[in-house]
Amino acid sequence: MERHLVLSDLKQKGDPPLSWESKFPRQAVLLRSLLSPSPSNRPSAVEVLQNELPPRMEDEWLNDVLRMIQTPEDTYVYDRVISTIFNEDRFAKMQGQHDSSKKSTVNIGNSELLDTIIEVAKEVFKRHCAKRFQISPLHTLEWNFTKNRGNTVKILTQGGEMLELCYELRTPFVMSIAAVHLLRGLVIQENIHLIKTSSFKRYEISWVHRRAVGHSTPYRFLQGDFDIIGGTSPIPEAEIIKVALDLGTRFYDSKTLVIRLNHGKLAEAICSWAGVSQDRRHNVAEFLSSTLVQYWPNEADRKSQWSLIRGQLLQDLRLSEEVVEKLHKADQRFCGSADLVLARLRGSLFYDKSACKALDDLSLLLRCLRVWSVEQPITTIDVLMPPSECYYTDLFFQVYSKEGNHGPSFHEKLLAVGGRYDQLAEQAWDKAYKSKPPGAVGVSIALEKFLPNNPSSDLGLRRLLSRIEPSISVLVCSRGGGGLLTERMELVAELWKANIKAQFVPQEDPSLQEQYEYASDHDIKCLAFITESGLSQTDLVKVRHLDFKKEKDVEREGLIKFLSDAICSQFKNPTIWS
């Protein structure tokens, strides 16, 4: 009866009970506005959600329980709650309610194909002389700078400990490097390998997990990471892009692969140029990422989006007309073909020193990619593209596959993302340690994206694997000539193409001592020296084996055959040196 009277007064007079109104004054104002006779005075659904809603009746009791759980002195209530959560009878009762959302996501037909993709990825990573650094799939909640914590999959153990499944593979790797660096100095021992934190290459292939909606099983994705620690930017960035393309061209036509570039300092300079205030830049970047950047620069789909985006930028993000117009202009002029965009940016941002440094980095990166004949993929710069992870703060990129013509058969797959993450390494490094961590770059590759659309017609994927997996690495070195960076990069690319593991010191002009130290650090015994005079006059390459103390001048044309024969015999056949 009392409930009927209360609801009647509320409906006819719009007055909630005085006791309730005194206890919840803000909610009483909201309630009166909802009951307004005039529809124009009633709040929208969005406005309602922005208000504080009244608590449910059981909230007070629940808050008491939560307060007791958070008391560290007495764990009795916490232990009882954990025990109830892990009660098997309770699980049995709930299982029937959520069976429909817990169907297996495993496709048995794809298992063999995934095995092949993993083996191909390993082959490409090892060819670039990377060593596996295994990441534990579980870790404790101790990395407070992880911004994706709300999307991670958390696991509560029966002992009441909270663990987290890997959301991505890079942060756990950096944390491991930092921890071992503090405890054991410069060297990490994993199995029988010695990896120096000042300079090395690492790969890992593992599953990463994302939270699902409701009670559904968490999503999982197969990811391959390749990282380079050390080196001079942007030479390592060029190599990780090369790694992504080497793997991508094993499954896709090189003409369909597209690279999209940006730089953190350049993105900041564009925001300043457009007049976007510092406190709104993150929201603007997230909005453009979800509405505009998913479309390709200068294409009709992207241009047509501006009629919708303009209103949202003005109303929802409350940007001025002038700022929105400048963002539109940035999209038109500073997003597109890399060479064309670079020239325009230099003319517009000549006064900004950090932006000019970013443009220099991009120019050198493009030069390095051209040395490795990375010209077939369309390389674009998109100044409105935000980094895929918050820790990419300098150069970053995305690699896509664009298949088919625009229309129903058109497919665009995001295959890889990567960039430089020095800031992440600095955050992970112990503050008590005085020296800075070495620079670091990495690429994350979505290996499941390489699965064919029709698996039954592509069971010949195993032919992608090479018959020979080399076990000996070659270091391409230079003497004189200003470092001969271009020539070293060209030669190492030839060796990769011939399935020979090879690398070079990622600096423009390393000294002879630095190159020998690099060989010692990475346990490389075979060195191939190029000189300016040797390239221009005799076209000879000097091959030297450090253990056997043997060397031979080899014609450039016959270098691949010489190294292949020598590697097959482990350099032990004396006739190869004669």
C-alpha positions in Angstrom: 0.0 0.0 0.0 2.8 2.4 0.9 4.6 1.7 -2.4 1.3 2.5 -4.3 1.0 5.8 -2.5 4.6 6.8 -3.2 4.3 5.9 -6.9 1.0 7.8 -7.2 2.4 11.0 -5.7 5.4 10.6 -7.9 3.3 10.2 -11.0 0.7 12.9 -10.3 2.7 15.5 -8.5 6.3 14.7 -9.5 7.4 14.6 -5.8 9.6 11.8 -4.4 9.4 11.0 -0.7 11.0 13.7 1.5 13.2 11.2 3.3 14.5 9.8 0.0 15.0 13.3 -1.4 17.0 14.5 1.6 19.3 11.4 1.3 19.7 11.6 -2.5 19.3 15.3 -3.5 21.1 15.0 -6.9 19.1 12.0 -7.9 15.9 13.8 -6.9 16.7 16.6 -9.4 17.3 14.0 -12.1 14.0 12.2 -11.3 12.0 15.4 -11.5 13.5 16.2 -14.9 12.6 12.7 -16.1 9.0 13.2 -15.1 8.7 16.7 -16.7 5.5 17.0 -18.8 7.4 18.7 -21.6 9.6 16.3 -23.6 12.1 19.1 -24.4 12.9 19.4 -20.6 13.6 15.7 -20.2 17.2 14.6 -20.4 18.5 12.4 -23.1 19.8 8.8 -22.4 23.4 10.1 -22.6 22.6 12.9 -20.1 21.0 10.3 -17.8 24.1 8.1 -17.8 26.3 11.1 -17.0 24.3 11.6 -13.7 24.8 9.7 -10.5 22.1 7.1 -10.4 20.6 6.0 -7.0 22.3 2.9 -5.5 20.5 -0.4 -5.4 19.2 -1.7 -2.1 21.9 -4.3 -1.7 24.7 -1.8 -2.4 25.1 -0.8 1.2 25.5 -4.4 2.3 27.9 -5.1 -0.6 30.0 -2.1 0.2 30.4 -3.4 3.8 31.7 -6.7 2.4 34.1 -4.9 0.0 35.5 -2.8 2.8 36.2 -5.9 4.9 37.8 -7.6 1.9 40.2 -4.6 1.5 41.3 -4.8 5.2 44.8 -6.4 5.2 44.8 -7.2 8.9 41.9 -9.7 8.7 41.6 -12.0 5.7 38.7 -14.1 7.0 36.0 -12.4 4.8 38.3 -12.4 1.7 39.1 -16.1 2.1 35.4 -16.9 2.5 34.6 -14.9 -0.7 37.4 -16.7 -2.7 36.2 -20.1 -1.4 32.6 -19.3 -2.6 33.8 -18.1 -6.0 35.7 -21.4 -6.5 32.9 -23.6 -5.2 32.5 -26.5 -7.7 28.8 -26.9 -7.0 28.3 -23.2 -7.8 30.2 -23.7 -11.1 28.0 -26.7 -12.0 24.9 -24.6 -11.5 26.2 -21.7 -13.6 27.6 -23.9 -16.4 24.2 -24.4 -18.0 23.4 -20.7 -18.0 26.5 -19.8 -20.1 27.1 -22.8 -22.3 26.1 -21.0 -25.4 28.8 -18.3 -25.0 31.6 -20.8 -24.3 31.7 -22.7 -27.5 35.2 -23.7 -28.6 36.8 -21.3 -31.0 39.4 -23.8 -32.2 39.3 -24.6 -35.9 40.9 -28.0 -36.4 41.3 -27.5 -40.1 43.5 -24.4 -39.5 45.9 -26.2 -37.1 48.2 -27.5 -39.7 48.2 -24.2 -41.6 49.0 -22.3 -38.4 51.9 -24.7 -37.7 53.2 -23.9 -41.2 52.8 -20.1 -40.6 54.7 -20.4 -37.3 57.6 -22.3 -39.0 57.8 -19.8 -41.8 57.8 -16.9 -39.3 60.6 -18.6 -37.3 62.6 -19.1 -40.5 62.3 -15.4 -41.4 63.2 -14.2 -37.8 66.2 -16.5 -37.6 67.5 -15.4 -41.0 67.7 -11.9 -39.5 69.8 -13.5 -36.6 67.2 -13.2 -33.9 67.1 -15.5 -30.9 64.0 -16.6 -29.1 63.2 -14.9 -25.8 60.4 -16.9 -24.2 57.7 -14.9 -22.4 55.6 -16.4 -19.7 51.9 -16.3 -20.6 51.0 -15.3 -17.0 52.4 -12.5 -14.9 51.5 -10.6 -11.7 49.9 -7.1 -11.7 53.0 -5.1 -11.1 53.4 -3.0 -14.2 51.5 0.1 -13.3 52.3 1.9 -16.6 50.3 -0.5 -18.8 47.4 1.6 -20.2 45.5 -1.4 -21.6 44.8 -2.8 -18.1 41.0 -2.5 -18.6 41.1 -4.8 -21.6 43.4 -7.4 -20.2 42.2 -10.9 -19.1 42.7 -11.3 -15.3 42.8 -14.7 -13.5 42.0 -15.1 -9.8 43.7 -18.1 -8.3 42.2 -20.2 -5.5 44.8 -18.7 -3.2 43.4 -15.3 -3.9 46.2 -14.0 -6.1 45.4 -12.0 -9.2 47.3 -12.8 -12.4 47.1 -11.5 -15.9 47.3 -13.2 -19.3 49.5 -11.5 -21.8 47.7 -8.7 -23.6 50.8 -8.2 -25.8 54.4 -9.6 -25.8 56.5 -6.4 -25.7 55.9 -5.1 -22.2 56.7 -8.5 -20.5 59.9 -8.7 -22.6 61.1 -5.2 -21.6 60.3 -5.8 -18.0 62.3 -9.1 -18.1 65.2 -7.3 -19.7 65.2 -4.5 -17.1 64.9 -7.0 -14.2 67.8 -9.1 -15.3 69.9 -6.1 -16.2 69.5 -4.9 -12.6 70.2 -8.3 -11.0 73.0 -9.6 -13.2 74.6 -6.7 -15.0 74.8 -6.7 -18.8 74.3 -10.4 -19.6 71.1 -12.5 -19.7 71.5 -16.2 -19.8 68.7 -18.2 -21.4 69.3 -21.8 -21.9 72.8 -21.8 -23.5 72.6 -18.5 -25.2 74.2 -15.3 -23.9 72.3 -12.2 -25.0 73.8 -8.7 -24.3 71.2 -6.1 -23.4 73.2 -3.4 -25.2 72.7 -5.0 -28.6 70.7 -8.0 -29.7 67.7 -9.3 -31.7 64.8 -11.2 -30.2 61.7 -12.9 -31.4 58.8 -14.6 -29.8 55.7 -16.3 -31.1 52.8 -16.8 -28.7 49.1 -16.3 -28.0 47.9 -13.0 -26.7 44.5 -12.5 -25.0 41.7 -9.9 -25.0 38.7 -9.6 -22.7 35.4 -10.6 -24.3 31.9 -9.2 -23.6 29.9 -10.6 -20.7 30.7 -14.2 -19.7 32.2 -15.2 -23.1 35.5 -17.0 -23.3 38.4 -14.5 -23.8 39.6 -13.9 -27.3 43.1 -15.0 -28.2 45.3 -14.1 -31.2 48.5 -15.6 -32.5 51.2 -12.9 -32.5 54.8 -12.9 -33.6 57.2 -10.2 -32.2 60.6 -9.2 -33.6 62.7 -6.7 -31.7 66.1 -5.0 -32.1 67.9 -3.6 -29.0 70.5 -1.1 -29.8 71.6 0.6 -33.1 71.2 4.1 -34.5 67.8 5.2 -35.5 66.2 4.8 -38.1 68.4 1.8 -39.3 66.8 -0.7 -36.9 63.3 0.6 -37.8 64.1 -0.1 -41.5 65.1 -3.7 -40.6 61.9 -4.5 -38.6 59.8 -3.2 -41.5 61.9 -5.4 -43.8 61.2 -8.4 -41.5 57.5 -7.8 -41.7 57.6 -7.5 -45.5 59.8 -10.6 -45.8 57.2 -12.5 -43.9 54.3 -10.9 -45.7 55.6 -11.6 -49.2 55.7 -15.3 -48.3 51.9 -15.3 -48.2 50.8 -12.2 -50.3 51.8 -10.6 -53.6 54.3 -7.8 -52.8 52.1 -5.4 -54.9 49.3 -5.7 -52.4 51.4 -4.7 -49.3 51.2 -1.1 -48.1 53.2 0.7 -45.4 51.8 3.6 -43.5 54.3 5.8 -41.5 54.1 8.4 -38.8 56.3 9.9 -36.1 55.3 10.9 -32.6 57.0 14.3 -32.7 55.4 15.0 -36.1 51.9 14.1 -34.8 52.5 16.6 -31.9 53.7 19.3 -34.3 50.6 18.8 -36.5 48.3 19.2 -33.4 50.2 22.4 -32.5 49.9 23.7 -36.1 46.2 23.0 -36.1 45.7 24.6 -32.7 44.5 21.5 -30.8 45.1 22.2 -27.1 47.3 19.7 -25.1 44.4 18.5 -22.9 42.3 17.5 -26.0 44.9 15.8 -28.1 44.5 12.3 -26.8 40.7 12.4 -27.3 41.1 13.9 -30.8 43.6 11.2 -31.7 41.3 8.4 -30.4 38.3 9.8 -32.3 40.2 10.2 -35.6 41.6 6.7 -35.2 38.1 5.2 -34.9 36.4 7.3 -37.6 38.9 8.5 -40.2 42.3 6.8 -40.1 40.8 3.4 -40.8 40.3 4.7 -44.4 43.3 5.1 -46.7 44.6 8.6 -47.3 43.2 10.5 -50.3 40.7 7.9 -51.1 37.0 8.6 -51.7 35.8 6.7 -48.6 38.0 8.9 -46.3 37.1 12.1 -48.0 33.4 11.4 -47.6 33.8 10.9 -43.9 34.5 14.5 -43.2 30.9 15.6 -43.6 30.1 13.4 -40.6 33.3 14.0 -38.7 33.2 17.7 -38.8 30.0 17.9 -36.8 31.2 15.5 -34.1 34.5 17.4 -33.7 32.6 20.6 -33.3 29.8 19.3 -31.0 31.2 16.3 -29.1 34.9 17.4 -28.8 34.0 21.1 -28.8 36.8 22.1 -31.2 36.6 25.5 -32.9 35.7 25.9 -36.5 39.2 27.0 -37.3 40.8 24.0 -35.6 38.5 21.6 -37.4 39.3 23.2 -40.7 43.0 22.9 -40.1 42.7 19.2 -39.3 40.8 18.8 -42.5 43.6 20.6 -44.3 46.2 18.3 -42.7 44.3 15.3 -43.9 44.2 16.7 -47.5 47.8 17.9 -47.7 49.9 15.9 -45.2 48.5 12.4 -45.7 49.5 10.4 -48.8 52.5 9.5 -50.8 55.6 9.7 -48.6 57.9 11.7 -50.9 55.2 14.3 -51.7 54.1 14.6 -48.1 57.6 15.1 -46.8 58.2 18.0 -49.2 55.0 19.7 -48.1 55.7 19.2 -44.4 59.2 20.7 -44.7 57.6 23.8 -46.2 55.0 24.1 -43.5 56.9 23.1 -40.3 60.3 24.5 -41.0 60.2 26.5 -37.8 59.7 23.4 -35.5 63.1 21.8 -34.7 61.6 18.6 -33.3 59.3 18.2 -36.4 62.3 18.8 -38.7 64.3 16.0 -36.8 61.3 13.7 -37.3 61.2 14.5 -41.0 64.9 13.7 -41.2 64.3 10.4 -39.5 61.5 9.6 -42.0 63.7 10.6 -45.0 66.5 8.4 -43.8 64.1 5.5 -43.2 62.8 5.8 -46.7 66.3 5.8 -48.0 67.2 2.6 -46.1 64.0 0.9 -47.4 64.9 1.8 -51.0 68.3 0.2 -50.5 66.5 -3.1 -49.7 64.3 -2.5 -52.8 61.2 -1.8 -50.6 59.7 0.3 -53.4 57.0 -1.9 -54.7 54.8 -1.5 -51.5 53.0 1.8 -51.5 54.7 3.8 -48.7 52.5 6.6 -47.3 52.7 9.1 -44.4 49.6 9.7 -42.4 50.1 12.5 -39.8 46.7 11.8 -38.3 47.4 8.1 -37.5 48.0 7.6 -33.8 50.4 4.8 -32.6 48.8 1.4 -32.1 50.4 1.2 -28.6 51.0 4.1 -26.3 54.7 3.2 -26.0 55.5 4.0 -29.7 56.6 7.6 -29.2 58.9 8.2 -32.2 58.8 6.5 -35.6 55.9 4.0 -35.9 54.2 2.2 -38.7 51.5 -0.2 -39.9 51.7 -2.7 -42.7 48.5 -3.6 -44.6 47.5 -6.1 -47.3 45.1 -4.6 -49.8 43.5 -7.3 -52.0 40.9 -6.9 -54.8 39.4 -3.8 -56.3 37.2 -1.4 -54.3 33.8 -3.1 -54.0 32.4 -6.3 -52.5 35.5 -8.3 -53.1 37.9 -5.7 -51.6 39.7 -6.8 -48.4 42.2 -4.8 -46.3 44.1 -6.6 -43.5 46.2 -5.0 -40.9 49.2 -7.4 -40.8 51.8 -5.7 -38.6 52.3 -2.7 -36.3 55.6 -1.5 -34.8 57.9 1.4 -34.0 60.5 2.7 -31.5 59.7 2.3 -27.9 62.6 3.9 -26.0 60.2 5.4 -23.5 58.8 2.0 -22.5 62.4 0.8 -21.8 63.1 3.9 -19.7 59.9 3.4 -17.7 60.9 -0.2 -17.0 64.5 0.5 -16.1 65.2 0.8 -12.4 65.5 4.5 -11.4 68.4 3.7 -9.2 70.4 2.6 -12.2 72.3 5.6 -13.5 72.8 4.6 -17.2 70.0 4.8 -19.7 68.7 1.7 -21.4 69.7 1.1 -25.0 67.3 2.2 -27.7 64.7 -0.4 -28.8 62.4 -1.0 -31.8 59.9 -3.8 -32.5 57.2 -5.1 -34.7 54.2 -7.2 -33.8 52.8 -9.4 -36.6 49.2 -10.8 -36.6 50.1 -14.3 -37.8 46.5 -15.5 -38.0 46.0 -12.9 -40.8 48.2 -15.1 -43.0 45.6 -17.9 -43.0 44.1 -18.2 -46.5 40.4 -17.4 -47.0 39.9 -20.9 -48.4 42.1 -23.2 -46.4 41.1 -26.3 -48.4 42.6 -24.9 -51.5 45.9 -23.9 -49.8 47.1 -27.0 -48.2 50.4 -26.6 -50.1 51.6 -23.9 -47.7 54.4 -26.2 -46.4 56.2 -25.6 -49.7 56.8 -22.1 -48.3 59.4 -23.6 -45.9 63.0 -23.6 -47.2 64.8 -26.9 -47.2 67.9 -25.6 -45.6 67.9 -23.8 -42.3 71.3 -22.2 -41.9 73.0 -22.4 -38.5 76.0 -20.1 -39.2 75.7 -16.3 -39.3 77.6 -13.9 -41.4 78.5 -10.4 -40.4 78.8 -7.9 -43.3 81.5 -5.4 -42.4 83.1 -2.4 -44.0 86.5 -0.8 -44.0 86.7 2.9 -44.9 84.4 4.6 -47.3 82.4 6.4 -44.6 80.9 3.1 -43.4 79.4 2.0 -46.7 76.0 1.7 -45.1 74.1 1.4 -48.4 76.5 -1.3 -49.7 76.3 -3.2 -46.5 72.6 -3.2 -46.5 72.5 -4.3 -50.2 74.8 -7.2 -49.5 73.0 -8.4 -46.4 69.7 -8.3 -48.3 71.3 -10.6 -51.0 72.3 -13.0 -48.2 68.8 -13.0 -46.7 67.3 -13.7 -50.1 69.6 -16.7 -50.4 68.5 -18.0 -47.0 71.8 -17.2 -45.3 71.6 -15.8 -41.8 73.3 -12.4 -42.0 73.4 -9.1 -40.1 75.4 -5.8 -40.0 76.2 -3.3 -37.3 73.2 -0.9 -37.3 75.2 2.3 -37.4 76.1 4.5 -40.3 79.9 4.4 -39.9 81.0 1.8 -37.3 84.7 1.5 -36.6 86.6 -1.8 -37.2 86.9 -2.3 -33.5 83.1 -1.9 -33.0 82.5 -4.4 -35.8 84.8 -7.0 -34.2 83.2 -6.4 -30.8 79.7 -6.9 -32.4 80.9 -10.2 -33.8 82.3 -11.3 -30.5 79.1 -10.2 -28.6 76.9 -12.2 -31.0 79.2 -15.2 -31.4 79.7 -14.6 -35.1 82.8 -16.3 -36.6 82.4 -15.5 -40.3 82.9 -11.9 -41.5 82.5 -10.5 -45.0 84.5 -7.3 -45.5 83.7 -4.8 -48.3 85.8 -1.8 -49.1 85.3 1.2 -51.3 88.3 0.3 -53.6 87.3 -3.4 -53.6 83.8 -2.5 -54.8 84.8 0.0 -57.4 87.9 -1.7 -58.8 88.2 -5.4 -58.2 84.6 -6.2 -57.0 86.0 -8.5 -54.4 84.7 -9.3 -50.9 87.1 -10.5 -48.2 85.7 -13.5 -46.2 87.4 -14.1 -42.9 86.8 -16.9 -40.4 87.9 -15.9 -36.9 88.3 -19.4 -35.4 90.1 -21.0 -38.3 92.1 -17.8 -38.9 91.5 -18.1 -42.6 90.5 -15.5 -45.2 89.9 -15.4 -48.9 89.1 -12.7 -51.5 85.9 -13.8 -53.3 84.3 -12.2 -56.3 81.0 -10.6 -55.5 79.1 -12.6 -58.1 80.3 -15.9 -56.5 79.9 -14.9 -52.9 76.6 -16.6 -52.4 77.9 -19.9 -53.8 81.1 -19.7 -51.7 79.3 -19.0 -48.5 76.6 -21.7 -49.1 79.3 -24.3 -49.8 81.4 -23.2 -46.8 78.4 -23.2 -44.5 77.4 -26.8 -45.6 80.9 -28.0 -44.6 81.0 -25.8 -41.4 84.0 -24.0 -43.1 86.1 -27.2 -42.3 86.8 -28.1 -45.9 90.4 -26.9 -46.6 89.8 -26.7 -50.3 87.4 -23.7 -50.0 90.2 -21.5 -48.9 92.6 -22.4 -51.7 
